[in-house]
Amino acid sequence: MGEALGIIQQQTGITPRHSRNLYNGAQERGWVPGTLLKIEHVKDRDRRGRKKMITSVEEPIVDAVTKDRYGREKTLVQLGLQFNISPQSVFRILRKKESAKQSPQGNPVLPKI
């Protein structure tokens, strides 16, 4: 490495151990010290776990529910059939979006006395 690990830690907050791990990982991905460091050399690997499968449907579902009162009156089953996903997935999307299936809240207009 070009700099002392202590100086790197002071300037970036990255610990010496993490710096060595980044350095070794870049070398494993094909980086040769002294050449240009590319993003492919330091890019994170894919995370473990199941991939999200319904992200492309989230916005249309929320829009369908918030657009007009008829969308708010639809059940989870109806929304699921409309977008070809399960009612449980519709529920999770709406819950994640802070339940867009609520009716608009507002203060009632009271007559002046």
Contacts in CASP RR format, 6 or more apart in sequence:
PFRMAT RR
TARGET T0000
AUTHOR 0000-0000-0000
METHOD contacts of the structure
MODEL  1
MGEALGIIQQQTGITPRHSRNLYNGAQERGWVPGTLLKIEHVKDRDRRGR
KKMITSVEEPIVDAVTKDRYGREKTLVQLGLQFNISPQSVFRILRKKESA
KQSPQGNPVLPKI
1 8 0 8 1.000
1 19 0 8 1.000
1 23 0 8 1.000
5 16 0 8 1.000
5 19 0 8 1.000
5 20 0 8 1.000
6 16 0 8 1.000
8 14 0 8 1.000
8 16 0 8 1.000
8 19 0 8 1.000
9 15 0 8 1.000
9 16 0 8 1.000
9 19 0 8 1.000
14 22 0 8 1.000
22 42 0 8 1.000
25 41 0 8 1.000
25 42 0 8 1.000
26 37 0 8 1.000
26 41 0 8 1.000
26 42 0 8 1.000
27 33 0 8 1.000
29 40 0 8 1.000
29 41 0 8 1.000
29 42 0 8 1.000
29 43 0 8 1.000
30 41 0 8 1.000
31 37 0 8 1.000
31 38 0 8 1.000
31 41 0 8 1.000
54 85 0 8 1.000
54 89 0 8 1.000
54 93 0 8 1.000
57 83 0 8 1.000
57 85 0 8 1.000
57 93 0 8 1.000
58 93 0 8 1.000
58 96 0 8 1.000
58 97 0 8 1.000
60 83 0 8 1.000
61 79 0 8 1.000
61 83 0 8 1.000
61 90 0 8 1.000
61 93 0 8 1.000
61 94 0 8 1.000
62 93 0 8 1.000
62 94 0 8 1.000
62 97 0 8 1.000
62 100 0 8 1.000
64 71 0 8 1.000
64 74 0 8 1.000
64 79 0 8 1.000
64 82 0 8 1.000
64 83 0 8 1.000
65 71 0 8 1.000
65 72 0 8 1.000
65 74 0 8 1.000
65 79 0 8 1.000
65 94 0 8 1.000
65 100 0 8 1.000
65 101 0 8 1.000
66 72 0 8 1.000
66 100 0 8 1.000
69 103 0 8 1.000
72 101 0 8 1.000
72 102 0 8 1.000
72 103 0 8 1.000
74 82 0 8 1.000
75 87 0 8 1.000
76 87 0 8 1.000
76 88 0 8 1.000
76 90 0 8 1.000
76 91 0 8 1.000
76 94 0 8 1.000
77 87 0 8 1.000
79 87 0 8 1.000
79 90 0 8 1.000
80 86 0 8 1.000
80 87 0 8 1.000
80 89 0 8 1.000
80 90 0 8 1.000
83 90 0 8 1.000
94 100 0 8 1.000
94 101 0 8 1.000
END
